[in-house]
Every structure is written in structure tokens, then in C-alpha cells.
Amino acid sequence: MRISLLFVSLLAIVPNAVLASVLAIDYGADFIKASLMKPGIPFDVLLNKDSKRKIHSSVAWKRGDRLFGQDAAYLATRFPSDTFSHLKYLQAAPHDSEPAAYFSKISPATVSQNDRFLTNLTRSDGTEWSTEELVAMQFAYIKHLAELVANEKVRDVIITVPGYYTQFERDAVADAVEVAGLRLLALINDGTAVAVNYAMTRAFPAPETHVIYDVGSSGIRATVVEFSTTTDKKTGATGTQINVLGFGSDKTVGGIEFDRRVREILADAFNAKQKGKDIRKDKRGMAKLWKEAQRVKGVLSANQDAVAHVESLAWDIDFKTKISRAAFEQACADLEPKFTQPLYDALKFAGLDLTNITSVIMAGGASRTPMVQAAIKTAVPADKLSFNVNADEAAVLGAALHGASLSRQFKTKNIKVLDILAHDVQATYFAAATTPLGRPRSITTTLFPAGSKVGTKKTMTFKRKDDFVINFDYKKEPLPGFPTRMFEVDINGVVEALQNLTDSGAVDPVVKATVSLSESGFIAVNQAIAYGEIKDESLTGKFKGLFGGSSTPESDESTEDIPPRPAASSRSADAKKEKKEEKKKVTGPVEIELPIYTRWTTVPPLTVEQKKAARDRLRAVDAEELAKSRREEARNNFESYLYRLRDLLSDESEDKPFIKCSQPAERQKLQELLEESFSWLNDRGDLAETSQLLDKRIALETLEKPVTHRYQEIEAFPQALNNSQMWNWNTRLFLAEARENLTAEAKADLPSKWTADELDSLEKALKDHESWLDEWVEKQKKVKANQDPVIETREMKARAKVLEQHLHRLYRRKVPKAVKKKTTTTTEPTSTANAEESTETEVPHANEKQVPLGDEGKPKTHDEL
């Protein structure tokens, strides 16, 4: 779907020299969709080299050659151990988790556990790659496609992720983006991205509530969204606000699970026909069945039956069977309740029901599956089902618009997004012991309950006397096999900071930690401070304290929602400042920043060193592929050149230009070197370096060049001679007319454009050029075609250019103004003073003859004259 710029309103607000591009990527388990936002480029989905709008989420190797997209997916049937698809399941998945186990069911790739307890994938040659590195390769490939379109470097990117993604998975996506050499603008939930796309061309005079029902390859997501119109109080400008109210999901149902079940039907059918053989033990056979299952599923979406046919499936056995839609739906009968459950969960999350919903917007490629649509139509009234967004591309187009609004390089339609958190996040810590021998009690508080708005911050207050640790956890296991512990934060330096505050006069100092929930769904501790208030002991201060009360919290720990506030007014001032403070007593709030250290104890993101090492590995692969590509290009060009040269030498017809312009001895040398080059290419061409291939070609071109040069000179000589003679003719014509004008102007006592010396100088240059041309043209006529020319056309052009410039300098000169004459009248001699009157008279210039010119003010050619 091509979106009109009238609705998108993409207007760059920076000079062209600093225009930037924004890349949006909708990374799916089966396909990648991308969109590039750049002024001057239509806002649409990015195409791959085959002009496909969807790109397979695959990377593969074929005998050392790395391939992406459809090319990689097709290699699965030949190199199943070197083809990696559906990597979305493995993002941040522990090796013993349910998603990792499911991946092994659908992929023949060899997996292993790495030192981060996550999953690595191993090629047939033993090379191991982490999931982040393989995903980064795909991101880098999309980046390359975008740069071909943008004709500039592309760095900023926004990525869609499922709303149920945990902090671990979001970290994995962010790490892959960084390893790919991109800069992450934001992560956006895919349901929210579809909502942005829906709002792009619509206005909402009255609030509307819709459900984005997205059936993708790896799961079903339902997002309840409220659309309304807002007005900026300062500018008065109106915009659209998207408020996410609820979310529901099921990670076990999707297009890939449908493919797997069709493949199981086909595998059972094959095993039933071939007794004693199990197709599930053959990786290539299962890869072929997977490809056929995808095709059959698509056929069954529009037909009641489909015929599956795979030639040489395994053991040189051809396989053919018929599968019905009824059999497919029967195999998926246990999934039917799961089709609608995310919808109900999202409505319950939002505290709404279907009567409060304007429509259910269908999105996602698998939403076209008949049994999914039948289940939804049973649950949702027909008048509330909406199919008015592009099921495949709505998410990436919405993400692209949202990314452009974040980049500050574009002016876009004003759409404000308020998204939510899908999981309960709690903080756990040990309270300070009440007695020296008492055991500290553990306190758990739900810091960000599910439904919390992203982009918010919370401040936790602690009455602590020493360093302590805060643990951040999910309240429930987010996915089977995933840990609940997210990370731990050590808050240090508490003892010294509190002592400094107490010494300064602060009463009951506390520790405050600010925890943020970013727009992309990341949770982090941004700052920890020791906080205290120094009271004013003056009479005025005491009165304020009497009526104002204490600001110190009574409980040991508390949590409060506060907007971000400015930095501390006093943070461990230096020695010079302390001397000044001694003279002036500090009162009011005082803050001292505390050092914090974050530790990932379960599923850690990549460290800086690990990301650098991964980037270096990818760059090494890129450099190797580039060198190989250049070598292959040099080899192909050299081979083509050899065949072209052989054709020139094999045709000995006298009328052929190469034969006419070459001598027998030259052809003999070329023939010998040509045969030697063919022999070398056949023997060592596959192992030769790029420099060797270039050197071999240069050696042949050195022998061929004189022949080629002669032919080129013969071809260019007539035009060069005609050009030289043209300027001789125009110069003579100009001189004749100019001299006539000069004579006429002299008689009329009028100024002239030129002097006689200037015309004589031009005439001398003309005669020199004519003399040189006549002499060397005669010599050139005596030269044979297979001999080197005695006069080069470039020299002829250069000499003609000198004469041309000399002529133009005189021709373009403006006519000088006529000299003004003065007439004087004298009064009678008896006058006491002589008065002098003068009148100025301008004599009209005589009409001068014009030199013939071309259309653009140049002297005419022979034909024009």
C-alpha cells in the first residue's frame, strides 16, 4: 500500500546537507518487512533485490557463500544444517526453555548452550554463532538494502516487537541492532504500530475503542486501543492520541505451528506408505516437507483439498499425497479455543467487553487462515470485524511513521502514543534490622503492575544506614523456562553519604532510588541519592517548621510516582565550595548521589566487550565476502576479456577494424600471451588472487592498447579535422567583417570594439593554426591504418580550442560608449565676469555590420553558413 504524502505530511525541517533516514523493521519469525523514511523517497515498504515486499527471516551458507532472504530459505532443502530460520524463538531464550525446545521441533539446525546459558547455532563446519549475531546479520542485510535506496548511510532504526516481550528479549533485540551497526531509536509493540498505521489517515472527532487482533507466525496478540483527538494547550494544534488499554497473547499458536502440523500430517503419510523408513530422521527430507507444508497450507486457505508432491523426498523416493482442509483443521482442533482467548484476555485487562468496542481490526498474515476467521466470527459480531488495514504491512508502516516522529528530522502527523507494560514487575529488598541481633525481613512491592504506562518513573524511598541490594523480578514466569529475576542493583556509599548529611545538620536522612520504565519497555535504575533536609533554626524557620510539618516519611520504605526532577542542589561539594558554605548556612533539601551497580544474574545482555567482538566477527565476514566478490568479479571480467580478444584475433578478414589497425607481429604476440593466459586461468584461476587476475589482464591490454588507439584515432580524426577547419573559417569571416567595421568607425570618428593590433594578432594565430594543420594533415594522410598516427586528435582539439578562445575574447567584447563632446558659448567682452555655459550632445553610433552567429552566440559552422 503506497501512502500519499498528503496524509503522511513528511516535511524535512533541516537543510538537505544534514537530512537523515529512518529505517523501520518488522522482524517476524517467518518474514521481515522494512520501510525507509527519507525525504524524496515514496513512503512504502522496502523491496529486496528481487522486488519482493516480504523478506524471509533466514540466513544460510552455501559452500562459504552467505545468503539472505528467499535465497537462504531455498537452501534449507540442500543445506539444512547451514540454514537458520525462525530465530525469533531463540531471542534471549535459555537453552532449556520451552521456546528453545520448540525451535528444535521446527528447525534442523544444531543448537548448543553458550556461556550465557542461552542458545548458539552451529554450522556444518563447526562454526558457532549466537542468536544475536545471526539476527544482526539479517538487520545488516536490511540496512544494506535501505542504503541502496537512500543512496546514503542509514543508521537510525525502530524495531517492532510483540507486546509480551520481556526485558531479556528486548535486550537481545537491542544488542543485535548494535552489533549490526545501527542505532536504536525505539522498540514499539507490534499491535501499537498497527494502531499508528490505522490512525495515519483517520480523524477521531469522538473517542473510539478498537481491538488490534494480530495473528502472526509465532503467536497471537490482541491489543485494546483507544483513539481520541487532543489539542495542544500552547499551540492549539490538534492531534491523535493512541491510548493502549489492554493486552492479551498466546505464544503457542501462529502460522508456524500451522505449518508444523501440516508437515506432521505429510510425514505420517510418507511413513505409512514406506514401511520401515522414518522421514523424521532425515534432515533434508524434513526440510523439503516443511517447504511443501507451507505451500499446502496456502492452498488450503482457498480450497478444500490440496495435493502435496515432493520429488525425491528421501532415499530417491518421490512422495505424493492428498490432504483436505478438514484433516488439517482436525489436526488443529485443540488450538481452536486459543484463537479467541487473547481477545478475551485483552478486554478483561482493559476492563471492557465487546459492547464497548467499535471494531476488531484483523492484522497478521495468519489471520487469513479460514479456521482462525471462523473462530473470530463466532466470537465477534460480523459488523464489528474490520479488514481495512494491510495485514502484512500495517505494523512496519506504523513503526516507520512513529520512528520518523522520534528522529527530530521530520515533521509528521501529530500522533501521541501511550503504551503499557504487559507483565507485573516487582522489587524485593531486605529491610533494615530493628535490633542488632534481629534478622532482616524481606519486603516485596509491585513496582510496575501490568498496565503501567511506559515512559514513567517511580522513586523508592528507604530509611537505610548501610549499603543494600534491590532485586527486580517478574511476578510470574513470563515464559516456560524463562527466569523471573531480571537484574539486581547494588546501592553503595550509603554510610558515608548519610554521615555527611547528618554532619551538615540534616534530620532523618533517607535513600531514594529512581526507577524508570522507558518508552521501549526497558526497566532501569537511573539514579540513587542520599536525601536530607537541613532545617532553619532561626525564629522564622521554627515557625515554618511548626506549621509546615516534617517532610521525612514515617515508614521505613515507600514508593511514589513523581515526574523527573532537576539534579541535586548540593552533591559532595569540593574544598573551595565548602569554605564558602561555612560562611553561609545551607538550609532546605540536600542530595548526594550514590554509586549504583547493576548485575544480571540470570539472562545477561551482551557486554560491551562481547558486542565489540561480535561486531568484529561480522565485519570480518563482510570483508571476506567483499574480497571474494571482487575476486570473482575480476575473474569473470578477465575471462570475458579473453574470449573477446580471442574472437578479434580469430577473425582475420581484412575489412575488420582490429586486423586493419594491427600488424602481424603485434597479433602474434597477443596470440601467444592469450593462449598462455587461457592456460593459466584454467589451471590456477580458481586459486588466483584479485591482484594476479588484474595483472594478467593489464599485460594483455598493454599489447592491445596500441591497436585500439589507432582505430580510435582513425574514427575521431574526421570530426577533429572538421572542428579545426570550422574555427579557421569562422575566424576568417570574423576578421573580414571586423576590419570593415574598424575602417567605417575610423572614418566616422567612432570608438571600435577592437584595435588593429588585436585583429592582427588574431590573424597571426589563424595563419599559424592553418599552417600547422595543413602540414600535419598531409603527413597523417601518408600513415597506414596499422601504424601509429603522427598527429593526435587531442592535440588538434587543443590547438583549435586556443583559436576558439582567442576569437571569443574579441567577439564578446562590448561596444564602448561614444566620447561626449562639449559646446562652449562666451558672453560679451564688457561683462564683469566670464560665464561659461556648456551643453553635452551624444552622437548616435553608426550601424555596424554583425558577425554571423549560431543559436547560442557562437560563430557558425560550415553547414550553417
Protein Blocks (a to p, Z undefined) as FASTA:
>chain_A
ZZdfklnopacfbdfklgccdddddddfkbccdddddehiacdddddfkopabdcdbddd
eehiacehjllmmmmmmmmmlccehklmmgopafkbmklmmmmmmpcbdcdddfkopacd
ddfkopacdfklmmmmmmmmmmmmmmmmnopacfbdcddddfklcfklmmmmmmmmmmno
pacfbdcdfklmmmmmmmmmcccfbacddddddddfkbccdddddddddddfklopacdd
dddfbdcddfkbcfklmmmmmmmmmmmmmmmmmghiafklpmklmmmmmmmmmmmmmmmm
mmcbdcdddehkbghiacdddddfklmmmmmmmmmmmmmmmmmmmmmmnopafklpfbdc
dehjklmpmklmmmmmmmpcfklpcckbcfklmmmmmmmmmmmmmnopaccddddddddd
fbdcddddddddfbfkbccddddddfbgghiaghiacddddddfbdcddddddfbdfbgh
iafbfbdcddehklmmmmmmmmnopahiaddddddddfkopacdfbdcdddddddfbfkl
mmmmmmnopabdfbfbdcdddddddddfbeciafklmmmmmmpccedjdddddddddddf
klccddfklmmmmmmmmmmmmmmmmmmmmmmmmmmmmmmmmmmmmmmmmmmcfklmklmm
pcfklmmmmmmmmmmmmmmmmmmmmmpcfklmmmmmmmmmmmmmmmmmmmmmmmmmmmmm
mmmmmmmmmmmmmmmmmmmmmmmmmmnopacfbdfklmmmmmmmmmmmmmmmmmmmmmmm
mpcfkbccfbdfklmmmmmmmmmmmmmmmmmpccdddddddddddddfklmbdcdddddd
dddddddddddddfkopacdfklZZ
